[in-house]
Amino acid sequence: MQGFRSVGDLQRFISIFSALRNLFVPPHQKSSGLAIHIHQIRTMAQWKAVTGATA
């Protein structure tokens, strides 16, 4: 529990972190560099839409 005050704080962090990681990490399959790049572009577009980021 390095740096977490309670088990609940740790569990909350893990649940949010795993959801974000699943969004940003490309699927584990043989992909070309272009497919990974397209995944990254789509992911950032989704992230900006959700967070309301302008840049």
C-alpha positions in Angstrom: 0.0 0.0 0.0 2.9 2.3 -0.8 1.7 5.9 -0.1 -2.0 5.0 0.3 -3.7 5.7 3.6 -6.3 3.0 3.4 -7.2 0.0 1.4 -10.2 1.9 0.0 -7.9 4.6 -1.4 -5.8 1.9 -3.0 -8.8 0.2 -4.5 -10.2 3.4 -5.9 -6.9 4.2 -7.5 -6.6 0.8 -9.0 -10.1 0.8 -10.5 -9.5 4.2 -12.2 -6.0 3.4 -13.3 -7.0 0.1 -14.9 -9.8 1.7 -16.8 -7.4 4.4 -18.1 -4.7 1.9 -18.9 -7.1 -0.2 -21.0 -8.0 3.0 -22.9 -4.4 4.0 -23.8 -2.7 0.6 -24.3 -3.3 -0.8 -27.7 -4.7 -4.3 -27.9 -2.2 -7.2 -27.6 -2.1 -8.6 -31.0 0.3 -8.3 -33.9 -0.3 -4.8 -35.2 1.6 -2.6 -37.6 3.1 0.7 -36.6 0.4 2.5 -38.5 -2.4 0.6 -36.6 -0.8 1.5 -33.3 -0.4 5.1 -34.3 -4.1 5.3 -35.4 -5.1 3.8 -32.0 -3.1 6.5 -30.2 -4.7 9.3 -32.2 -8.2 7.9 -31.6 -7.4 7.4 -27.9 -6.2 11.0 -27.5 -9.3 12.3 -29.4 -11.6 10.4 -27.0 -9.6 11.6 -24.0 -9.8 15.2 -25.1 -13.6 14.8 -25.7 -14.1 13.4 -22.2 -11.9 15.8 -20.3 -12.9 18.9 -22.4 -9.3 19.6 -23.3 -8.7 22.1 -26.0 -5.1 21.5 -26.9 
